[in-house]
């Protein structure tokens, strides 16, 4: 099938139609998946539209663990396509910089034509400013913002694609809630001025942190399609996975404290803990370099998220159910009992905290977390009998990805104690925890269970 004439908007409907044609044919469904995955991944990649972004959002979730695993061929194909995306020609890169900032030769003392990273929306180049500062320059592909915004204008597009994922994998999800939140985050991700403001917020929060590193935006070198920030050095994910295990444990704890601490102290949920967004250093510090997917949690929802975590960890089953009703996950008259809900969460999302300590993250623990939410072929599964409030959609995604990162590092951590000290329930027992608490006190930041006021 030639690519000409196809758009991302057409893909979701074609995927669903193709699956319906093979419904009830047993092995024919598997053959359909294998036969069409590469074709449609290529269509999505060439569109550079919203569907490709949704596919990439799934890249840290092993879809083999989702329902029947039928979506995995598509995820695998899209991930491979993303990794092999051709870079922009250097002449085009310099033309884009000139259109936004003026001549690259005049604005930079050095500029490396070969990108150091590439993704669906843009690519990143190393450069040196005239004042000698090393920077990373993020340049957006021409037309990508318009393509994505056109896709998002079709309110059924993401919902249709997500329905296909459901049909392919046999899982259940609140498609419309996920589609709404995905559309909101994707629309922000193509807005480089919004990301610049978000980086500045994180940079201000963490500017003096003992082990979390966030770049500084260079406002005068940034625009609608170019985003310049100070360069953070460090190992990439491939190198980090071969490091000493003690160092990998330290990195995992750093990433967890960044992800969990950001919304406990500042309502900021970093929803894309992808290993390609980290820079690992031998002193245990970690740099965080991508802030395109960040959810600012309303204070009441933020507080409830922490309170629900505390209720599960402490075994307060009735309190947990009550908070889930308040948050909108359950109707008050739901037949889901407190015992059933507690068993569901304590054996999945919070297993790592209630297990024997210290606990080790592994592919198996990640699989169980995913199946807690997605392996719902049984109509009696709790998740199939619940709602998905919009504000919590990306909290779950962040947790799935965080588990995958920690499992990739094979981290062994006293997770119950770490969560307890993050919530200020006990004094920290780890060295990083003691440093983090001293930083929180020194900054006078609000604590996890304090009421922060609206962000």
SELUMMAR-276011 format. One line per 5 residues: their letters; for each residue x, y, z of C-alpha. Coordinates in steps of 0.1 Angstrom, whole numbers, plus 5000, padded with zeros to 4 digits. Layout:
A) X:Y:Z; ...
This chain:
XXXXX) 5000:5000:5000; 5017:5033:4990; 5020:5061:5015; 5008:5088:4992; 4974:5102:5002
XXXXX) 4974:5087:5037; 4972:5109:5068; 4974:5100:5105; 4937:5108:5107; 4929:5079:5085
XXXXX) 4951:5054:5103; 4930:5048:5134; 4899:5039:5115; 4918:5016:5091; 4934:4998:5120
XXXXX) 4900:4991:5137; 4884:4981:5104; 4912:4957:5096; 4909:4941:5131; 4871:4937:5127
XXXXX) 4876:4919:5094; 4895:4892:5112; 4874:4891:5144; 4865:4855:5154; 4890:4839:5131
XXXXX) 4914:4827:5158; 4949:4827:5144; 4939:4851:5116; 4940:4879:5142; 4976:4872:5150
XXXXX) 4984:4871:5113; 4967:4904:5109; 4988:4920:5136; 5021:4907:5121; 5011:4916:5086
XXXXX) 5001:4951:5093; 5022:4964:5121; 5051:4975:5100; 5029:4991:5074; 5009:5012:5099
XXXXX) 5039:5021:5120; 5054:5035:5088; 5022:5055:5081; 5022:5069:5116; 5059:5078:5114
XXXXX) 5056:5096:5081; 5026:5115:5094; 5046:5129:5123; 5012:5135:5138; 4994:5129:5171
XXXXX) 4991:5091:5167; 5029:5087:5165; 5031:5106:5197; 5007:5083:5214; 5027:5053:5202
XXXXX) 5058:5068:5216; 5041:5075:5249; 5036:5037:5251; 5073:5031:5245; 5082:5026:5282
XXXXX) 5053:5003:5288; 5059:4967:5277; 5027:4960:5259; 5033:4922:5260; 5019:4925:5295
XXXXX) 4988:4944:5284; 4958:4921:5281; 4965:4895:5254; 4996:4913:5243; 4982:4919:5208
XXXXX) 4993:4955:5206; 5030:4946:5210; 5038:4942:5173; 5026:4978:5167; 5046:4991:5197
XXXXX) 5077:4973:5186; 5074:4986:5150; 5068:5022:5161; 5097:5021:5185; 5121:5009:5158
XXXXX) 5108:5035:5134; 5114:5063:5160; 5150:5051:5166; 5158:5051:5129; 5142:5085:5120
XXXXX) 5165:5103:5096; 5179:5136:5108; 5172:5169:5092; 5198:5181:5066; 5223:5206:5082
XXXXX) 5212:5233:5058; 5176:5230:5069; 5187:5231:5106; 5206:5263:5100; 5178:5278:5081
XXXXX) 5154:5271:5109; 5178:5286:5134; 5182:5317:5113; 5144:5321:5109; 5140:5320:5147
XXXXX) 5172:5336:5161; 5193:5350:5133; 5224:5334:5117; 5237:5303:5136; 5272:5314:5127
XXXXX) 5267:5347:5145; 5248:5333:5175; 5270:5303:5183; 5307:5300:5187; 5304:5263:5178
XXXXX) 5274:5243:5164; 5275:5205:5158; 5257:5196:5126; 5252:5160:5137; 5223:5157:5162
XXXXX) 5229:5141:5195; 5193:5130:5199; 5162:5128:5177; 5125:5122:5184; 5091:5126:5168
XXXXX) 5089:5164:5173; 5124:5176:5169; 5162:5169:5172; 5189:5181:5196; 5223:5195:5187
XXXXX) 5253:5204:5209; 5266:5240:5206; 5287:5266:5224; 5275:5301:5230; 5296:5331:5224
XXXXX) 5302:5334:5261; 5316:5299:5263; 5286:5281:5278; 5279:5246:5264; 5243:5242:5254
XXXXX) 5218:5218:5239; 5197:5232:5211; 5163:5215:5205; 5150:5222:5169; 5115:5213:5159
XXXXX) 5108:5196:5126; 5091:5219:5100; 5054:5214:5099; 5052:5190:5129; 5033:5214:5151
XXXXX) 5007:5221:5124; 5003:5184:5117; 4997:5175:5153; 4973:5204:5159; 4954:5194:5128
XXXXX) 4951:5158:5142; 4940:5171:5176; 4913:5192:5160; 4897:5159:5151; 4884:5150:5186
XXXXX) 4878:5113:5176; 4913:5106:5163; 4930:5097:5196; 4899:5079:5209; 4898:5058:5177
XXXXX) 4934:5048:5180; 4930:5040:5217; 4900:5018:5209; 4922:5000:5184; 4948:4994:5212
XXXXX) 4920:4980:5233; 4907:4957:5205; 4943:4945:5197; 4952:4937:5233; 4919:4927:5248
XXXXX) 4924:4953:5276; 4899:4979:5289; 4905:5015:5297; 4885:5048:5299; 4893:5057:5263
XXXXX) 4879:5092:5264; 4897:5103:5296; 4930:5090:5283; 4924:5107:5249; 4916:5141:5266
XXXXX) 4948:5140:5287; 4970:5127:5259; 4957:5156:5236; 4964:5181:5263; 5000:5169:5270
XXXXX) 5008:5165:5232; 4995:5200:5225; 5019:5213:5252; 5048:5193:5239; 5048:5210:5205
XXXXX) 5048:5244:5222; 5085:5251:5228; 5077:5283:5247; 5055:5264:5271; 5083:5238:5276
XXXXX) 5108:5267:5282; 5086:5280:5309; 5082:5245:5324; 5120:5240:5324; 5124:5274:5341
XXXXX) 5100:5263:5368; 5118:5230:5375; 5152:5247:5373; 5141:5272:5399; 5128:5244:5421
XXXXX) 5159:5223:5419; 5186:5249:5414; 5205:5240:5446; 5195:5203:5450; 5223:5180:5461
XXXXX) 5218:5153:5434; 5191:5163:5410; 5203:5183:5379; 5180:5204:5357; 5192:5226:5328
XXXXX) 5187:5264:5326; 5168:5278:5296; 5186:5305:5275; 5156:5327:5268; 5174:5349:5242
XXXXX) 5183:5318:5223; 5149:5303:5222; 5117:5308:5202; 5087:5290:5188; 5107:5262:5171
XXXXX) 5141:5264:5188; 5147:5258:5225; 5182:5263:5239; 5192:5252:5274; 5225:5245:5292
XXXXX) 5241:5212:5283; 5240:5184:5310; 5267:5159:5305; 5266:5123:5317; 5262:5087:5306
XXXXX) 5233:5076:5285; 5209:5048:5294; 5229:5021:5275; 5261:5029:5294; 5243:5034:5327
XXXXX) 5229:4999:5327; 5264:4984:5328; 5275:5004:5358; 5282:4990:5393; 5250:4979:5410
XXXXX) 5254:5003:5440; 5256:5032:5416; 5226:5020:5397; 5207:5018:5430; 5217:5054:5437
XXXXX) 5205:5066:5403; 5172:5048:5407; 5166:5064:5441; 5175:5098:5426; 5150:5093:5397
XXXXX) 5123:5082:5421; 5128:5111:5444; 5127:5135:5415; 5095:5120:5401; 5077:5116:5434
XXXXX) 5091:5147:5451; 5082:5171:5423; 5045:5168:5429; 5049:5164:5467; 5066:5197:5470
XXXXX) 5054:5217:5440; 5024:5200:5423; 5045:5191:5392; 5040:5157:5378; 5068:5148:5353
XXXXX) 5049:5123:5332; 5077:5111:5309; 5104:5093:5330; 5119:5078:5299; 5156:5067:5302
XXXXX) 5165:5087:5271; 5157:5118:5291; 5183:5111:5318; 5220:5118:5321; 5237:5096:5346
XXXXX) 5269:5107:5365; 5294:5086:5385; 5289:5108:5416; 5253:5095:5417; 5237:5127:5404
XXXXX) 5212:5125:5375; 5204:5151:5349; 5168:5155:5336; 5166:5170:5301; 5131:5168:5287
XXXXX) 5101:5186:5301; 5076:5185:5273; 5052:5162:5292; 5044:5177:5326; 5011:5178:5344
XXXXX) 5004:5205:5369; 4982:5188:5394; 4954:5208:5410; 4961:5209:5448; 4931:5188:5459
XXXXX) 4939:5160:5434; 4976:5162:5443; 4969:5159:5480; 4945:5130:5474; 4971:5112:5453
XXXXX) 4995:5113:5482; 4968:5104:5507; 4957:5074:5487; 4993:5062:5486; 4996:5065:5523
XXXXX) 4963:5046:5529; 4975:5016:5509; 5010:5015:5523; 4996:5017:5559; 4969:4992:5552
XXXXX) 4940:5016:5559; 4915:4999:5535; 4884:5018:5543; 4902:5052:5541; 4916:5041:5507
XXXXX) 4882:5033:5493; 4868:5066:5507; 4895:5086:5490; 4890:5068:5457; 4853:5078:5459
XXXXX) 4863:5114:5466; 4887:5114:5437; 4861:5102:5413; 4875:5067:5406; 4844:5051:5422
XXXXX) 4807:5059:5427; 4798:5058:5464; 4773:5030:5457; 4799:5009:5438; 4800:4972:5447
XXXXX) 4838:4973:5449; 4846:4965:5486; 4875:4980:5505; 4892:4946:5509; 4890:4939:5472
XXXXX) 4904:4973:5463; 4932:4970:5488; 4942:4936:5476; 4942:4948:5440; 4965:4978:5447
XXXXX) 4988:4961:5473; 4996:4933:5448; 5003:4957:5419; 5010:4994:5420; 5022:4994:5456
XXXXX) 5036:4959:5458; 5072:4972:5459; 5064:4992:5490; 5045:4965:5510; 5068:4936:5500
XXXXX) 5097:4924:5522; 5123:4952:5523; 5146:4961:5507; 5128:4952:5475; 5142:4946:5440
XXXXX) 5126:4960:5408; 5125:4934:5380; 5107:4928:5347; 5084:4906:5367; 5074:4933:5392
XXXXX) 5068:4957:5363; 5046:4931:5345; 5025:4927:5376; 5021:4965:5379; 5009:4967:5343
XXXXX) 4985:4938:5347; 4970:4954:5378; 4957:4981:5354; 4954:4964:5320; 4949:4927:5323
XXXXX) 4912:4930:5326; 4898:4903:5304; 4878:4893:5335; 4848:4916:5338; 4851:4914:5376
XXXXX) 4885:4930:5376; 4884:4962:5397; 4898:4985:5370; 4869:4975:5346; 4844:4987:5373
XXXXX) 4860:5021:5379; 4862:5055:5363; 4894:5073:5353; 4895:5110:5364; 4914:5131:5339
XXXXX) 4938:5145:5364; 4951:5110:5373; 4956:5095:5338; 4992:5105:5336; 5000:5097:5372
XXXXX) 4995:5061:5363; 5016:5064:5332; 5045:5080:5351; 5044:5052:5377; 5045:5025:5350
XXXXX) 5074:5041:5333; 5092:5047:5366; 5089:5010:5375; 5103:5001:5341; 5133:5024:5346
XXXXX) 5140:5010:5381; 5137:4975:5367; 5161:4983:5339; 5186:4992:5365; 5177:4961:5386
XXXXX) 5175:4985:5416; 5172:4972:5451; 5159:4998:5475; 5141:5002:5509; 5111:5015:5491
XXXXX) 5087:5015:5521; 5112:5038:5540; 5118:5060:5509; 5080:5066:5505; 5076:5071:5542
XXXXX) 5103:5098:5544; 5091:5115:5512; 5057:5118:5530; 5075:5130:5561; 5061:5101:5581
XXXXX) 5096:5089:5593; 5131:5103:5593; 5151:5092:5562; 5173:5061:5564; 5192:5065:5532
XXXXX) 5220:5090:5525; 5201:5105:5496; 5170:5108:5518; 5190:5127:5545; 5204:5151:5518
XXXXX) 5169:5156:5503; 5153:5164:5537; 5180:5189:5545; 5173:5205:5511; 5136:5206:5517
XXXXX) 5140:5222:5551; 5166:5247:5538; 5142:5258:5510; 5112:5259:5533; 5092:5238:5508
XXXXX) 5057:5225:5516; 5056:5188:5526; 5037:5161:5509; 5006:5161:5531; 5005:5198:5536
XXXXX) 4979:5218:5517; 4998:5238:5492; 4971:5260:5479; 4963:5262:5442; 4995:5260:5420
